[in-house]
Amino acid sequence: MFDQLDRAARYELVVRLAKTDRIIPDLADRLAQEDYELSEPVIECSPMISQGALDKLAKNGGNDKRLSVARRADLTEEITDTLIARASRNVVHALLDNLEAPFSVKGTLALLIFANTEAEVLAGIARRAMKDEEFLETQMYVLETNCPLIPVPLKKALESGDLERLAKSIDELQRDGDIELDGVHYSRHEASIQIANGELSFDAILRTLFEQDRIDAAIWLISRKINLADDVVADTLKSDADGAIMRLMLQTGIHEKTYRDFLKARCEWLDRSTRSIPALVMRYKAELKKPRQTAIPVTETQKAVN
């Protein structure tokens, strides 16, 4: 019957049903598929819409629907991760403002990638950390592991406990356009940085760091993944021991395409020829097919990065 109603009647029905728990999830999910004007109340407010429907909206919905999803109080880390990776920055800002939205460590790393060039994201992180103790603990956890992705102004603010000053200074400086803090240029508007493939897997974050020539951050991320010291990973990657490098990267479990991107980034980093890359990728692909051996015990740090 819904499809036979005129638009005004359909809108009135959606508004009446949006906040009630007296409808079944199938109907709430169905209403969420309508155009944005009709579906907005349901997407943002319905207690009956399924997590599966929210996940689909986060992955494939327009940014208007994603913005409504970002304002909900029942989001999972997986949905938040998807929104961070795929949505426009206004959705990211809505997530930072939504104190009920959970942030995984991977989601936090993505925010830090954005915050390295985008002042609004940097300010949003500072404001969220002032209001959300758990979010602040995550920032401190990343700081304590010497993550090179933390922008210098945020690092100083976390160490001094003066996050409010950082947020206010950015808000004031933005009035005159793009800003510079501690020698780093930050855009007032959304930058072109996106997470590879629109997902927050280890591979995707690693490829994004390669694209940005952030080898220091890539080494940090690899080190956390396989529980080795940063200098050990760095020395291995700088060496000419292709076998050792391959074995190290096999421990990360990255896809062969990510390994190829890694080899390209490494060649640029060390100013070396790329001629051997196809053969090395073939070797890596063959090794991936072999049974994996249990190697390094998984730590809490690894679990967080995974």
Secondary structure, DSSP 8 states (H G I E B T S, - for coil): -GGGS-HHHHHHHHHHHTT-SSS-HHHHHHHTTS-HHHHHHHHHH-SSS-HHHHHHHHHHS-HHHHHHHHT-S---HHHHHHHHHHS-HHHHHHHHH-TT----HHHHHHHHHHHTTBHHHHHHHHHHHHH-HHHHHHHHHHHHTT-TTS-HHHHHHHHHT-HHHHHHHHHHHGGGSSEEETTEEEBSS--S---GGG--SHHHHHHHHHHTT-HHHHHHHHHHHHT--HHHHHHHHHSS-HHHHHHHHHHHT--HHHHHHHHHHHHHHHT---TTHHHHHHHHHHHHTS-----S---HHHHHH-
